[in-house]
Amino acid sequence: MQAEPEAFARGLENALDLEMVTRMFGALAALSNVSLSVRPGERRAVLGSNGAGKTTLFNCITGDFLPTSGTIRFFGEDVTEFPPQERVRRGLRRTYQTSLLFKKLTVRENVHLACRGVSRQRFSFFPSRRDDVLIAAAEKLVEAVHLTSAKDKIVADLSHGQQRQLEIAMALAGAPRLILFDEPAAGLSPAERQDLVAILTSLPAHIGFIIIEHDMDVALRVAESVTVMHDGRIFKEGAPREIEADEEVQELYLGGEDG
Ligand SMILES: Nc1ncnc2c1ncn2[C@@H]1O[C@H](COP(=O)(O)OP(=O)(O)OP(=O)(O)O)[C@@H](O)[C@H]1O
């Protein structure tokens, strides 16, 4: 389908458009005039040393923080002032650095609750007629994150890596169009990192994501585009190979504390 010319002008073809987004904390600009566009289905890595503004960027996109100034559009709609739940309803998801899982429930129960929560906009422990559909959806998500053999395990008994995989399944509940992954490889073993790369690269093509990741190997393998941040600003954007070979980026980031 051909989009209207004005639609292109307004950025309707993009999953996400940030225009001059600034977020102040007192006198500190955690984000400073950040403009960024992500196409539907695009996989983007956001790199940058500690304090570069990556998490603040995610918080502004999700609505956990409102920007001090600037505009955020999600699939063409101005969501700048929307609360987080309204963005979830439109297909935006995120994972956090800290786990938000129900530790005493099984893998399957966690994913099922996520599916129910997203479908009704709240968590409920009472069954409904749609439950069989949601249970089937949950099974598929458990499989997509390679947890089928652990599906009846209590979350507290999972390895750290399995818990991170489960968080991805939770983010996939409903009909996500864009997922923000916040350091999904943190604390994973090399084998678990391989598994993570396989999971992320096997996601359905229409689901885009932005990944904050300190593990360059993981980030550059799963992403098709890279944004490097520094001091709350966008320092560089490009394809993984360009960014990897960029001398200024190497000096700033790859050769630094996180490289
Ligand atoms: N809630 C807050 N209150 C005050 N300052 C904050 C807050 N959140 C972030 N900052 C500051 O904003 C700047 C950017 O922080 P942010 O967490 O976005 O960086 P980051 O790139 O995600 O870093 P890291 O890799 O360490 O997570 C930092 O100087 C940080 O101290």
The ligand as an ORCA input file, in Angstrom:
! r2SCAN-3c Opt
* xyz 0 1
  N      16.213      9.689     37.803
  C      17.340     10.391     37.647
  N      17.633     11.447     38.412
  C      18.763     12.167     38.254
  N      19.690     11.894     37.304
  C      19.456     10.857     36.503
  C      18.285     10.041     36.617
  N      18.336      9.066     35.669
  C      19.492      9.268     34.993
  N      20.152     10.331     35.488
  C      21.421     10.846     34.996
  O      21.301     11.038     33.601
  C      22.488     10.644     32.918
  C      22.171      9.551     31.915
  O      21.820      8.380     32.651
  P      21.316      7.049     31.950
  O      20.953      6.088     33.035
  O      20.263      7.385     30.959
  O      22.625      6.583     31.197
  P      22.964      5.157     30.559
  O      23.607      5.425     29.247
  O      21.755      4.311     30.551
  O      24.044      4.580     31.570
  P      24.288      3.046     32.065
  O      24.976      2.368     30.921
  O      25.178      3.230     33.250
  O      22.959      2.455     32.410
  C      23.480     10.194     33.998
  O      24.327     11.276     34.310
  C      22.567      9.873     35.178
  O      23.234     10.055     36.408
*
